[in-house]
């Protein structure tokens, strides 16, 4: 259980924050950018859930909780011999894949690019997808700059945007409310 009695601490007034390990870092660090983008994606999911019902809403609720896990994972640089650290696990990735496959089985085949539009739930899921892709790009930049990111966190980020794409199609009345791209030459 988490207890937050005081919301402001004034400790970040100088542009710094602390990772879950207590290590001070700049608020502009790639690690903070990555878990900040995950937080943003989670807020977009909250908007999508205002318009989602049934099993889609239940899936999105699970993903929202997992995004807190992902944020904690990204806020805690991996260390040798660590114990009792919240990390993404393969079963979370496997569940996303099963849900992608189940939703996709109910959708028509894609024959064109689709625009991030349609129903309010779908539009917000597309927004969440683009933010999740940004989080993934930032995590890749972290790895490329020599920082450690757990393999499962990287896989989850990659699968997350796939899940959100399929969920957006599913939210578009199982593909019937999709808006298809038309090239400038055909408009």
N, C-alpha and C positions, 0 to 999 in steps of 0.2 A: 504494500500500500504506500502511496505517495501522499505526503501532507505538504501543502504549499500555503503557509500562513502569510507570507509577505511576497508580493509580486515584484516589486522593484527593490533592487539592492544597491544601485548606484555603482556597482563594481565595473560595469561595462561602459561607463561614461568616457573612458579614454580610448574606446574602440577595440577593447580586448574582451575576450570571454574565456571560459574554461571548458575544456573537453570533459567527458565523463570521468576521465582519469585524474582530473584536477589540473592538468597541464594547461598553462595559459597560452592562448593563441590569438591572433588577430581575427576580428569578425569577418575580415575579407579573405581568410584562408580558404583553400580549396575544400578542406574537410567541412568547414562551417557552411560553405556554399552548397556542398552536396547534401548535407542533412537539412539545410534550409529549403532546398528545392523539393526534397521529399515531403517536408512539412507543407509546402505550397501545393503539391499534388494531392495531399490528404485534404486540404481545404477545398480543392476543386471537387474531390469525391463527395464532400459534405454537400456541396451545391447539387451535384448529380443525384444524390440520395433524396433530395427534396421532391424529385420527380420519378423515383424508382419505386417499384413495388415487388412483393413476392420474393422469389428466389434471387432475382438480380439484386434487390436491396440487401438481402442476407449475404450475398457474395461480397458486395461492396463494403458492408459492415466488417466482415472478416478482414478484407484488404486494409481498411482504415486502421484496424488494430495492428495488423502486421507492419504497416508503415511506421508505427511507433517503435516496433521492434527494429526495423531497418534503420530508423534514425538513431536509435541507441547503438546499434552495431557500427554505424558510420562515425558516431561521436566517440567511439572507443577504439583507438588504434590497436590492432592486434599485437599481442606480446607473447613471447615464448613462455610456455608453462602456465598460461592464464587459467583461472578457474572461476566459476560463478559469474561469467560475463555473458550478457544477452547477445546471442549471435543468431543470424538467419540460419535455417537448417534446410536440408534437401527436401524434407517433407512439405515445407511451405511452397517450394518451387514445383514439386510434383502436383500439389493440389491446384495451383494456378494452371498448370498444363491440362489437368483433367477438366477444369472448368472451361478453359479455352476450347477444348475438344467438344465438350457437351454443348456449349452455345453454338459453336461453328457448325455442328451437325444439323442445327435447325435453321441455318441461314442459306440463302441462295448463293451460288458461286459468284465470285466477283468477276465481272466482265469489263470493268472500267475503274478508274480511280474514283474515289468518293470524296466529297467535300466534307469538312468538319461541320456538319449542320444536321438538320432534321428536327427531332424532338428535343425539348429542353434537356432531358436526361442525356441524350446522345451528344448534344453540343458540349455539355459540361464534361462528359467522359472524354471527348476529343481534347478538350482543354487540359484535363488531367494527364492525358497521354503525352501531350507535348511537353508538359512540365516534367513528367517522369523521364522522357528522353533527355531533357536537359540535365536532370540529376545523374543519369547514366553517363553523359558526356563529361560531366565534372568528375565523376568517380574514375573514369578512364584517364582523365588528365592527372588526377592524383597518383594513379599507378605509374603513369608515364614520367611523373616528376620524382618518383622514388618512394612515395608514401604507400603504406600497406592498406589494402582493402581486402576483406575476406572474400573467398571465391564464391560462397553462397550469396553474399550480398550483391556481388556483380551479376550473378545469374538471375537473382530475383529482380534486379533493376531491369535487365533485358527482357525477362518474361512479363514484367509488369506492364510495359508499354504494349506488348502483344495482347495481353489480357484486356487492357483498356480499349484497344482498337476493336477487338471482337465484341466486347461488352457494349461499345457505342453502336455497332451494327445491330446487335441484339436489341438494344433500347430503341432503335429506329423501327419498331414494330416488326422485329425479326427480319429486317432488311427491306421492308415494304415502304418505309418513309425515307430511304436514303436519297441524298442529292448527289447526282453524278456529275463529274467534271466534264466540261465541254471545252475543247481547245478553241483558241481564238479563231482558228480557221473555219470552225464549224458553227460558230454562234451567229 
